[in-house]
């Protein structure tokens, strides 16, 4: 087997859509990105590639008719080798999860691996298939949220904070699964119409800023710290002459200085919040531009080719959605870096199809 054929087997470039899931969960939970998070990203990538290889193992007969150029039906990769690759990558994914995040990460990786294998071997052709794949992506996001480490939130708090990003990624995956069922024969027009509507709502929800309940207390803390710490009862009673007037002005000026500090602090907070909001909105628009425009073409002409192109656009179009969620969580620079990777992934997809 050639390395190029293995890359085709696992749809290597499509794995670029995986890290953003984990990062979105980590950012939403307030988890700083570090070695453990990147280890969980590696685990999720391995499980994603395992699913791609297992898919070709399970679909060898169907692909022999519909996609005879794929590595397994063409004979470039033996079917047993595809199963071995899937098994090896699954073991690697579970091992990385254990090393990177311990019990917490393994508790996310095991059900994720179970959904991948259940989907490819049993659920793909059933109505539960779409839910299985959406659930896998949801678990990807939650895996990032529960990574342990210094300063990490308790698991329950982390899961609650990551619930919205996980649900939006799951909704996006559901649209992909609905479209993918019609890649070969084309779709009724109602299918791309429905998926386009869900994508629009998903983009809108991703662009809604996160409410920060601690902003008021932070401003209050700045005010109290800037105000004089001396109690009023300790102010000397005899205040006479010019020195007394100067002392009174000094004491009266302290609270006003505290107020100015609080106001200027809020101004800095507002300006600091402008960048995440701008990146979030831009990424949400990029998501609609990449995935939404492909679905619009499928609405106009729901042929097999247009549906397949919409699915391909949706696989990599997940990246700007992830960028919107990451910026929404307060990490606009990480989101911008993910946005830079998206065009690279699209170029690679021209060589190796993500579907």
C-alpha positions in Angstrom: 0.0 0.0 0.0 1.1 3.5 -0.8 0.9 6.3 1.7 -1.2 8.3 -0.8 -3.7 5.5 -0.9 -3.9 5.4 2.9 -4.5 9.2 2.9 -7.3 8.6 0.5 -8.7 5.9 2.6 -9.0 8.1 5.8 -9.8 11.3 3.8 -6.8 12.9 5.5 -7.5 16.6 4.9 -11.1 16.3 6.3 -9.5 15.7 9.8 -8.7 19.4 9.8 -12.4 19.9 10.7 -11.8 18.0 14.0 -9.5 20.3 16.2 -12.0 23.1 16.2 -14.6 20.9 17.9 -12.3 20.2 20.9 -11.1 23.8 21.0 -14.6 25.2 20.9 -15.5 23.0 23.9 -12.3 24.0 25.8 -12.8 27.7 25.2 -16.5 27.6 26.2 -15.6 25.9 29.5 -12.9 28.4 30.2 -10.2 25.8 29.8 -6.8 27.2 28.8 -5.3 25.5 25.7 -2.3 23.3 26.6 -0.6 20.0 26.0 -3.6 18.0 27.4 -6.0 19.7 25.0 -3.8 19.0 22.1 -3.5 15.4 23.2 -7.3 15.2 23.1 -7.3 16.8 19.7 -5.0 14.0 18.5 -7.3 11.4 20.0 -10.3 12.8 18.1 -8.4 13.0 14.9 -7.4 9.3 15.2 -11.0 8.3 15.9 -12.2 10.4 12.9 -9.7 8.7 10.6 -10.7 5.3 12.1 -14.3 6.0 11.1 -13.3 6.9 7.5 -11.3 3.6 7.1 -14.1 1.6 8.7 -16.6 3.2 6.4 -14.7 2.0 3.4 -14.4 -1.5 4.9 -18.1 -1.7 5.5 -19.2 -0.2 2.2 -16.8 -2.1 -0.1 -19.6 -3.8 -2.1 -21.6 -0.6 -2.5 -18.5 1.5 -3.4 -17.6 -1.1 -6.0 -20.7 0.1 -7.9 -21.0 3.7 -6.9 -17.4 4.7 -6.3 -15.1 2.1 -7.9 -12.2 4.5 -7.8 -12.0 4.4 -4.0 -8.9 2.6 -2.5 -10.8 -0.5 -1.3 -13.0 -1.4 -4.3 -10.2 -0.5 -6.7 -7.9 -3.1 -4.9 -5.2 -0.5 -4.0 -6.0 -1.1 -0.3 -7.2 -4.7 0.7 -10.4 -4.7 2.6 -8.8 -6.5 5.6 -6.2 -3.8 5.7 -8.9 -1.1 5.9 -10.3 -2.9 9.0 -6.8 -3.2 10.5 -6.2 0.6 10.0 -9.6 1.3 11.6 -8.8 -0.9 14.6 -5.3 0.5 15.0 -6.4 4.2 14.8 -9.2 3.5 17.3 -6.7 2.0 19.8 -4.4 5.0 19.2 -7.3 7.4 19.8 -8.3 5.8 23.1 -4.7 5.6 24.2 -4.1 9.3 23.5 -7.2 10.2 25.4 -6.1 8.2 28.4 -2.6 9.8 28.4 -3.8 13.3 27.7 -6.9 13.6 29.9 -7.1 10.5 32.1 -10.5 9.2 33.2 -12.4 12.3 32.1 -11.2 12.1 28.5 -11.5 8.4 28.3 -15.2 8.8 29.4 -15.7 10.9 26.3 -13.5 8.9 23.9 -15.1 5.5 24.6 -18.6 6.5 23.7 -17.3 8.5 20.7 -15.5 5.4 19.4 -18.6 3.3 20.1 -20.7 5.7 18.0 -18.2 5.6 15.1 -18.2 1.8 14.9 -21.9 1.5 15.4 -22.6 4.0 12.7 -20.3 2.4 10.1 -21.2 -1.2 10.8 -24.9 -1.0 11.6 -26.6 2.4 11.8 -25.6 4.1 8.6 -28.6 3.0 6.6 -31.1 3.5 9.4 -32.8 6.7 10.7 -30.6 6.5 13.7 -27.5 7.0 11.6 -27.8 10.8 11.4 -28.2 11.0 15.2 -25.2 8.8 15.7 -22.9 11.1 13.6 -24.3 14.2 15.2 -23.8 12.6 18.6 -20.1 11.9 17.7 -19.5 15.6 16.9 -21.2 16.6 20.1 -19.0 14.3 22.1 -16.0 15.9 20.3 -16.9 19.3 21.6 -17.6 18.0 25.1 -14.3 16.1 25.1 -12.5 19.5 24.9 -14.7 20.9 27.7 -13.8 18.2 30.3 -10.1 18.1 29.8 -8.6 18.1 33.4 -5.8 20.3 34.6 -4.9 23.3 36.6 -7.7 25.8 36.7 -10.1 23.4 34.9 -13.8 23.7 35.8 -15.6 20.8 37.5 -17.0 18.4 34.9 -20.7 19.4 35.5 -19.9 23.1 35.1 -17.7 22.5 32.0 -20.4 20.5 30.3 -23.1 23.1 30.9 -20.9 25.8 29.5 -20.1 23.8 26.4 -23.7 22.7 25.8 -24.6 25.5 23.3 -21.5 25.0 21.1 -22.0 21.2 21.2 -25.6 21.6 20.2 -24.8 23.9 17.2 -22.1 21.6 15.9 -24.5 18.7 16.3 -27.2 20.6 14.3 -24.7 21.3 11.5 -23.7 17.6 11.4 -27.4 16.7 11.2 -27.8 18.8 8.0 -24.8 17.0 6.5 -26.2 13.6 7.2 -29.6 14.6 5.7 -27.8 15.7 2.5 -25.4 12.8 2.3 -28.2 10.3 1.9 -28.8 11.9 -1.5 -25.3 12.1 -2.9 -25.8 9.4 -5.5 -29.3 9.9 -6.8 -30.0 13.6 -6.0 -32.4 15.0 -3.5 -36.0 16.2 -3.3 -35.9 20.0 -3.2 -37.4 20.0 0.3 -34.2 18.4 1.7 -31.7 21.2 0.8 -34.4 23.8 1.7 -34.7 22.3 5.2 -30.9 22.0 5.7 -30.3 25.5 4.5 -32.9 26.8 7.0 -31.2 24.9 9.8 -27.8 26.3 8.7 -29.0 29.8 8.8 -30.4 29.4 12.3 -27.2 27.8 13.4 -25.1 30.7 12.0 -27.4 33.2 13.7 -27.2 31.4 17.1 -23.4 31.1 16.8 -23.2 34.9 16.3 -25.1 35.7 19.5 -22.7 37.0 22.1 -22.2 35.1 25.3 -23.8 36.8 28.4 -21.0 37.5 30.9 -22.6 37.4 34.4 -19.4 38.4 36.1 -19.0 41.7 34.3 -20.9 43.7 37.0 -19.0 42.1 39.9 -15.7 42.8 38.1 -16.5 46.5 37.7 -17.6 46.6 41.3 -14.3 45.1 42.3 -12.4 47.7 40.4 -14.4 50.4 42.1 -14.0 49.1 45.6 -10.2 48.6 45.1 -9.8 52.1 43.8 -11.8 53.7 46.6 -10.1 54.6 49.9 -9.6 51.6 52.2 -9.7 53.8 55.3 -13.1 53.7 57.1 -14.9 57.0 57.6 -14.7 56.5 61.4 -10.9 56.9 61.2 -11.0 60.3 59.7 -9.4 62.7 62.1 -12.0 64.9 63.8 -10.2 68.3 64.1 -9.9 69.7 60.5 -9.0 73.3 60.7 -7.4 75.9 58.4 -5.9 75.5 55.0 -4.6 72.0 55.7 -8.0 70.9 56.7 -9.5 72.1 53.4 -6.8 70.3 51.4 -7.4 67.2 53.4 -11.1 67.3 52.8 -10.5 67.7 49.0 -8.2 64.7 49.1 -10.7 62.6 50.9 -13.5 63.6 48.5 -11.4 63.0 45.5 -10.7 59.4 46.3 -14.2 58.0 45.5 -14.3 60.0 42.3 -11.0 58.5 41.3 -12.4 55.1 42.0 -15.4 55.9 39.8 -13.2 57.1 37.0 -11.2 53.9 37.3 -14.3 51.8 37.1 -15.6 53.7 34.0 -12.3 53.5 32.2 -12.1 49.8 33.1 -15.5 49.3 31.5 -14.4 51.2 28.4 -11.4 48.9 28.1 -13.7 45.9 28.6 -16.0 47.2 25.9 -13.2 47.8 23.4 -11.7 44.4 24.3 -15.1 42.8 23.5 -15.3 44.4 20.1 -12.7 42.0 18.6 -14.4 38.8 19.6 -17.8 40.2 18.4 -16.3 41.1 15.0 -14.5 37.8 14.6 -17.6 35.9 15.6 -19.8 37.7 13.1 -17.2 37.4 10.3 -16.8 33.7 10.9 -20.6 33.1 11.0 -20.9 34.9 7.7 -18.0 32.8 6.3 -19.8 29.7 7.4 -23.0 30.7 5.5 -20.8 31.8 2.5 -19.1 28.4 2.3 -21.8 26.0 3.2 -24.9 28.1 2.6 -24.0 29.0 -0.9 -23.5 25.3 -1.8 -26.9 24.5 -0.4 -28.5 27.3 -2.4 -27.1 25.7 -5.6 -28.6 22.4 -4.4 -32.0 24.1 -3.8 -31.9 25.5 -7.4 -30.9 22.2 -8.9 -30.9 19.3 -6.4 -28.8 17.0 -8.6 -26.5 14.4 -7.2 -23.4 16.5 -8.2 -24.8 19.6 -6.4 -25.7 17.6 -3.3 -22.3 16.0 -3.2 -20.6 19.4 -3.5 -22.8 20.7 -0.7 -21.8 17.8 1.5 -18.1 18.4 0.8 -18.6 22.1 1.5 -20.3 21.3 4.7 -17.6 19.0 6.0 -15.0 21.8 5.7 -17.5 24.5 6.2 -17.7 23.3 9.8 -14.4 25.1 10.4 -15.7 28.7 10.2 -18.6 27.7 12.4 -16.1 26.4 14.9 -14.2 29.7 14.6 -17.4 31.6 15.3 -18.0 29.5 18.5 -14.3 29.9 19.6 -14.4 33.7 19.1 -17.8 33.8 20.9 -16.2 32.0 23.8 -13.6 34.8 24.1 -10.6 33.5 22.0 -10.7 35.6 18.8 -7.0 35.0 17.9 -7.4 31.2 18.0 -10.5 31.6 15.9 -8.7 33.7 13.4 -5.9 31.1 13.1 -8.6 28.4 12.4 -10.0 30.7 9.7 -6.6 30.8 8.1 -6.5 27.0 8.0 -9.9 26.8 6.3 -8.7 27.9 2.8 -5.8 25.4 3.0 -8.2 22.6 3.8 -10.3 23.5 0.8 -7.3 23.4 -1.5 -6.3 20.0 -0.1 -9.9 18.8 -0.6 -9.5 19.3 -4.3 -6.9 16.6 -4.3 -8.4 14.3 -1.7 -12.2 14.3 -1.5 -13.6 14.7 2.1 -16.6 12.5 1.2 
